[in-house]
């Protein structure tokens, strides 16, 4: 089971639409985690400077982390259940 910080349970395999989530604490946690990814990408640009190949690999690695928190069908965003 996936538990939100407020204790709501979602069956494993059951994704919740972000637009239907009323758990503000959970949404804030997701936003903070996604912000960290963006910040890491920004920091990587400072680190890479003249190494575009390294920067591209780093960004490709970091951007995939978004799927740890949300997924999409190309139109809507869904909260990914925690499978722990």
GIZIDA-V942660 format. One record per backbone hydrogen bond with DSSP energy under -1.0 kcal/mol. CO is the residue of the C=O (numbers start at 0). NH is the residue of the N-H. If there is no record, write none. Layout:
# GIZIDA-V942660
co->CO nh->NH
co->CO nh->NH
This chain:
# GIZIDA-V942660
co->1 nh->9
co->3 nh->6
co->7 nh->3
co->9 nh->1
co->10 nh->13
co->15 nh->78
co->16 nh->19
co->17 nh->20
co->21 nh->23
co->22 nh->26
co->23 nh->27
co->24 nh->28
co->25 nh->29
co->26 nh->30
co->27 nh->31
co->28 nh->32
co->29 nh->33
co->30 nh->34
co->31 nh->35
co->32 nh->36
co->33 nh->37
co->34 nh->38
co->35 nh->39
co->36 nh->40
co->37 nh->41
co->38 nh->42
co->39 nh->43
co->40 nh->44
co->41 nh->45
co->42 nh->46
co->43 nh->47
co->44 nh->48
co->47 nh->50
co->50 nh->54
co->51 nh->55
co->52 nh->56
co->53 nh->57
co->54 nh->58
co->55 nh->59
co->56 nh->60
co->57 nh->61
co->58 nh->62
co->61 nh->64
co->62 nh->65
co->63 nh->66
co->64 nh->67
co->65 nh->68
co->65 nh->69
co->68 nh->79
co->70 nh->77
co->75 nh->72
co->76 nh->17
co->77 nh->70
co->78 nh->15
